[in-house]
Amino acid sequence: MIFITGKTFAEEWEEPLDKADLLLFSSHADDEHLFFAGILPYCAANQIKAQVVYMTNHNDNPVRNKELIDGLWAVGIRNYPVISAFPDLFSESLAEAIRVYERRGVSENDFTAFCVSNIRRFKPLVIVGHDINGEYGHGTHMLSASALMKAVVLAGDPDYHSESFEKYGVWDTPKTYLNLWNDRQIVLSSINEPLSFFDGKTAFQVSQYGFSYHKSQHWTWFYRWIYGTSDAPVTNSTQIRNYQPGRFGLYRTTVGDDSAGAVDFFDNITLQKDIIVFAETIENADTQDYIDSMELLDEPEISLNIKKQANLLIPVSFAALAAAIFIFIFIKRSKRK
């Protein structure tokens, strides 16, 4: 446990996750409630394991560090975030971002290696990152996106970054989304649906609440962008025209494209909670009955996804049993042809 006290909350945080369903790379404290609005509350409400990684720190401004923690807590996150050692530096292009960080001794490869290390550490099913154009043109957002695009491939290369490879091994993330990416774009309509977990508020509205703790940033144009005005309040993400939260493109996938009308990031993904249920079902039931009935095992989506994610949560005994069942399925289906 990580225990933090402050003016707003007495927070008893869990350690960072061992394995994540979703890994969110946020450049700054507050981006998670703005350009990624709705994602974290949606995960909290649906028992989706979300881990937040910040690409920069605000160690020169302790107020922002406290706002970061309080904002995450407010939207339902209980696993402590990872915060990089990179300073928060302003720039207005990718080239300028690279230059200003190099002056501070931080290379573009350092950003990429940081992403790779966290991908290998948390072994996410889904990664979410910034717009390649930096949303409103912020160079650090661009650098974060550029580094992540390289990292999702390099994380599977044992010859890259030996330190994290030796510590965590390699990882090939099933799905990676970038904010506002034009290819294979989806709109997260799910973030505008009421959630009983948050007393009927939508995930988007809960993110608005999360940003309310970032008071040091309320002087910026972000405030009106996320809240609207007294005459025209923003209550739904689709009311925002520029850099609209909830618009993401599938940058990379190993599990196929999303279905038409996808409402979240988890098409073709079996979440950790569902893998646990599947594993417990197998152990608690008569295996031969399952093989004979094929009621569960003939569901192609379940079989395919669990095979692709078998190393996530199923304990060794479960994995061995599941592997035997998968072999049986393969043989049985081969005989049908």
C-alpha positions in Angstrom: 0.0 0.0 0.0 1.0 3.6 -0.6 -0.5 6.0 1.9 -0.9 9.6 1.0 -2.6 12.4 3.0 -3.6 15.8 1.7 -6.1 18.5 2.0 -8.6 16.6 -0.2 -8.3 12.9 0.5 -6.7 10.5 2.8 -5.7 8.1 0.0 -4.6 4.5 0.6 -3.2 3.5 -2.8 -2.5 0.1 -4.2 0.9 -0.5 -5.8 1.0 -0.2 -9.6 -0.6 -3.2 -11.4 1.3 -6.4 -12.2 -0.6 -6.6 -15.5 -2.9 -4.1 -17.1 -6.0 -4.4 -19.3 -5.3 -0.9 -20.4 -2.1 1.2 -20.3 -2.6 4.9 -20.7 0.4 7.1 -21.6 -0.4 10.7 -20.6 2.1 13.4 -21.2 1.1 15.7 -18.3 -1.1 15.7 -15.2 -4.5 16.7 -16.5 -4.3 15.2 -20.0 -5.9 12.1 -18.6 -9.0 14.1 -17.9 -9.0 16.2 -21.0 -7.9 14.4 -24.2 -8.4 11.0 -22.7 -11.7 12.1 -20.9 -13.9 9.2 -19.9 -11.5 6.4 -20.3 -10.3 6.0 -16.7 -13.8 6.3 -15.1 -15.2 3.8 -17.7 -12.5 1.4 -16.7 -13.1 1.9 -13.0 -16.8 1.3 -13.4 -16.4 -1.9 -15.4 -13.6 -3.5 -13.4 -11.1 -3.0 -16.2 -7.6 -2.8 -14.9 -6.1 0.5 -16.0 -2.6 1.7 -15.3 -1.6 5.3 -15.9 2.0 6.3 -17.0 3.0 10.0 -17.1 5.6 10.9 -19.7 6.8 13.9 -17.7 6.8 15.0 -14.1 5.9 18.3 -12.3 8.5 18.1 -9.6 9.2 21.8 -10.0 5.5 22.4 -9.1 4.4 20.3 -6.1 0.9 21.7 -6.5 0.5 19.9 -9.8 1.7 16.7 -8.3 -1.0 16.8 -5.7 -3.6 17.7 -8.3 -2.4 14.6 -10.3 -3.0 12.3 -7.4 -6.4 13.8 -6.3 -7.7 13.8 -9.9 -6.9 10.2 -10.4 -8.5 9.2 -7.1 -11.6 11.2 -8.0 -12.2 9.2 -11.2 -11.8 5.8 -9.5 -8.2 4.9 -10.0 -6.6 3.1 -7.1 -3.3 1.8 -8.5 -0.5 4.3 -8.1 0.7 5.9 -11.4 4.2 5.7 -12.9 5.7 9.1 -13.3 8.8 9.6 -15.5 12.0 11.4 -14.6 11.6 13.7 -17.7 10.8 17.3 -17.0 7.8 19.1 -18.4 9.2 21.3 -21.2 7.1 23.3 -23.7 7.5 23.2 -27.5 5.3 23.5 -30.5 6.6 20.8 -32.9 8.2 17.4 -32.7 11.5 18.7 -33.9 11.5 21.4 -31.3 10.5 19.0 -28.6 13.5 16.8 -29.4 15.8 19.8 -29.3 14.6 21.2 -26.0 14.8 17.8 -24.3 18.2 17.1 -25.7 19.4 20.3 -24.1 18.3 18.8 -20.8 20.1 15.6 -21.5 17.0 13.6 -22.5 17.0 11.9 -26.0 14.2 10.8 -28.2 15.4 7.2 -27.6 15.1 7.8 -23.8 11.4 8.5 -24.3 11.0 5.3 -26.5 12.9 3.2 -24.0 10.7 4.5 -21.2 7.6 3.4 -23.1 9.1 0.0 -23.9 10.0 -0.6 -20.3 6.5 0.1 -19.1 4.9 -1.9 -21.9 7.0 -4.9 -20.9 6.3 -4.3 -17.2 2.5 -4.0 -17.4 1.9 -6.3 -20.4 -1.2 -4.5 -21.4 -4.0 -5.8 -23.7 -4.7 -2.2 -24.9 -2.5 0.8 -25.1 -3.8 4.4 -25.5 -1.6 7.3 -26.4 -1.6 10.9 -27.7 -2.4 12.4 -31.1 0.6 12.5 -33.4 -0.1 16.2 -34.0 0.0 16.9 -30.3 -3.8 17.6 -30.0 -3.5 21.4 -29.9 0.1 21.3 -31.1 2.1 20.5 -28.0 5.5 19.2 -28.9 5.7 16.9 -25.9 2.4 15.2 -26.9 3.9 14.7 -30.3 7.1 13.3 -28.9 5.1 11.0 -26.6 3.1 9.7 -29.5 6.2 9.2 -31.7 8.0 7.3 -29.0 5.0 5.1 -28.3 4.6 4.2 -32.0 8.1 2.9 -32.0 7.8 1.3 -28.6 4.9 -1.0 -29.4 7.1 -2.8 -31.9 10.4 -2.6 -30.0 8.8 -4.0 -26.9 8.7 -7.4 -28.6 12.3 -7.2 -29.7 14.7 -8.9 -27.2 17.6 -7.1 -28.7 16.3 -3.7 -27.7 16.9 -2.2 -24.3 18.5 -5.2 -22.5 17.7 -3.8 -19.0 14.0 -4.0 -19.3 14.2 -7.2 -21.4 16.1 -8.9 -18.6 13.7 -7.7 -16.0 10.3 -8.1 -17.7 10.9 -10.1 -21.0 9.2 -9.0 -24.2 5.6 -8.1 -24.9 3.5 -7.7 -28.1 0.5 -5.6 -27.2 -2.7 -6.8 -28.9 -4.2 -3.3 -29.6 -2.8 0.2 -29.6 -4.9 3.3 -30.1 -3.9 6.9 -30.7 -6.0 9.9 -30.0 -7.6 11.4 -33.2 -5.8 8.8 -35.4 -7.6 8.8 -38.7 -7.3 5.2 -39.6 -9.8 2.6 -38.3 -11.3 5.3 -36.1 -13.9 4.6 -33.4 -16.0 6.9 -31.2 -16.2 5.9 -27.6 -20.0 6.4 -27.2 -19.7 4.3 -24.0 -18.2 7.3 -22.1 -21.5 9.2 -22.5 -23.7 6.5 -20.9 -24.8 6.8 -17.3 -22.9 4.6 -14.8 -24.4 3.3 -11.6 -20.9 3.0 -10.2 -20.7 6.8 -10.3 -24.3 7.4 -9.2 -25.7 7.9 -12.7 -22.9 10.2 -14.0 -21.3 9.4 -17.3 -17.6 8.6 -17.6 -17.1 11.8 -19.4 -18.8 13.8 -16.6 -16.6 12.0 -14.0 -13.5 13.1 -16.0 -14.8 16.7 -15.8 -14.9 16.1 -12.1 -11.4 14.8 -12.2 -10.2 18.0 -13.9 -11.8 20.1 -11.2 -8.9 19.1 -9.0 -6.4 20.6 -11.4 -7.1 24.1 -10.2 -3.7 25.4 -11.2 -4.7 24.8 -14.9 -8.2 26.4 -14.7 -6.9 29.7 -16.1 -6.1 28.0 -19.4 -8.5 27.6 -22.4 -8.9 23.9 -21.3 -11.4 25.1 -18.7 -13.9 26.4 -21.2 -13.1 23.6 -23.6 -14.0 20.8 -21.1 -16.8 22.6 -19.2 -18.3 25.0 -21.7 -20.0 28.2 -20.4 -22.9 28.9 -18.0 -25.1 29.6 -21.1 -23.8 26.5 -23.0 -22.4 23.9 -20.6 -20.7 20.8 -22.0 -22.3 17.7 -20.6 -21.4 15.2 -23.5 -18.1 14.7 -25.2 -19.7 15.0 -28.6 -20.4 18.7 -27.9 -16.7 19.4 -28.2 -15.7 20.0 -31.8 -11.9 20.5 -31.7 -9.8 17.6 -30.3 -13.0 15.8 -29.3 -12.5 13.3 -26.5 -13.5 9.8 -27.4 -12.2 9.8 -31.0 -9.4 7.3 -31.4 -7.9 5.3 -34.2 -6.6 1.7 -34.1 -2.9 2.3 -34.8 -1.8 -1.3 -34.4 -3.5 -4.6 -33.8 -2.6 -8.3 -33.6 -6.2 -9.4 -33.0 -8.0 -7.9 -36.0 -10.0 -4.8 -36.6 -12.8 -3.5 -34.4 -16.4 -4.4 -35.4 -18.6 -1.7 -36.9 -20.0 0.5 -34.2 -17.5 -0.4 -31.5 -18.2 1.6 -28.3 -14.9 1.0 -26.5 -11.4 -0.4 -27.0 -12.1 -4.0 -26.1 -13.4 -5.7 -29.2 -11.5 -9.0 -29.8 -10.1 -8.7 -26.2 -10.7 -11.0 -23.3 -10.3 -8.9 -20.1 -8.4 -10.3 -17.1 -11.6 -10.6 -15.1 -13.1 -12.8 -17.8 -10.0 -15.0 -18.0 -10.3 -15.6 -14.3 -13.9 -16.6 -14.7 -13.1 -19.0 -17.5 -10.2 -20.5 -15.6 -12.4 -21.0 -12.5 -15.2 -22.5 -14.6 -12.8 -25.1 -16.0 -11.3 -26.1 -12.6 -14.7 -26.3 -10.9 -16.4 -28.3 -13.6 -16.0 -31.8 -14.9 -13.6 -31.3 -17.8 -15.0 -34.2 -19.8 -18.5 -32.7 -19.6 -17.2 -29.5 -21.1 -15.4 -31.4 -23.9 -18.5 -33.4 -24.6 -21.0 -30.5 -24.6 -18.7 -28.0 -26.3 -21.1 -25.3 -25.1 -18.4 -22.9 -24.1 -15.4 -24.2 -26.1 -17.1 -23.9 -29.5 -17.4 -20.2 -29.0 -14.7 -19.0 -31.5 -14.2 -15.6 -29.9 -13.6 -17.0 -26.4 -11.2 -19.8 -27.6 -9.3 -17.4 -29.9 -8.9 -14.6 -27.4 -7.9 -16.9 -24.5 -5.4 -18.7 -26.6 -3.8 -15.3 -27.5 -3.8 -14.2 -23.8 -3.2 -17.5 -22.1 -0.1 -16.3 -20.3 -1.9 -13.4 -18.6 -3.6 -14.7 -15.5 -4.3 -18.4 -15.8 -2.2 -20.2 -13.1 0.0 -23.0 -14.3 -2.5 -25.8 -13.5 -5.2 -23.9 -15.4 -3.0 -23.2 -18.3 -2.1 -26.8 -18.7 -5.7 -27.8 -18.6 -6.7 -25.1 -21.0 -3.9 -26.1 -23.4 -5.1 -29.7 -23.4 -8.6 -28.5 -24.2 -7.4 -26.2 -27.0 -5.5 -29.2 -28.5 -8.7 -31.2 -28.3 -10.7 -28.5 -30.1 -8.1 -28.3 -32.8 -8.2 -32.1 -33.4 -11.9 -32.3 -33.3 -12.4 -29.4 -35.7 -9.8 -30.8 -38.0 -11.8 -34.0 -38.3 -14.8 -32.0 -39.3 -13.1 -30.7 -42.4 
